[in-house]
Amino acid sequence: MDKKEIRERYKRTPPDMGVYMVKNLVDGKIYIARAMDLQGKLNSEMFQLRNDLHMNKELQQDFNTLGLDRFAFEVLDRLAVKQDPGYDYSADLRTLEALWLEKLQPYAEKGYHRRKP
């Protein structure tokens, strides 16, 4: 296989999609989110936290206080890739995220999320 063929195969390979968690290893609080590209999103989360840019201010504050080694970044669930290359995974990802939010209840002292009214 030549470089061009390898590059084309890579472009056709869909990224891992699913739900991930950022966990505070000191108090167990968790942050859950979905991603169309898990590895890319986890890299983005880490970049944002390291540069004081994360949208979740409580998570950012704990990260600033405790440091990177007190947090774990983990994939909770992955979506299976469909045969249809045009399939829109957005609704599936929202549902999967909702299931994990329901299961783990990352609210109040257990997490960094706020319940929606």
Buried (B, 14 or more C-beta within 10 A) or exposed (E): EEEEEEEEEEEEEEEBBBBBBBBBEEEEBBBBBBBBBBEEBBEBBBEBBEEEEBEBEBBBEBBEEBEEEBBEBEBBBEBEBEEEEEEEBEEBBEEBBEEBBEEBEBBEEEBBBEEEE
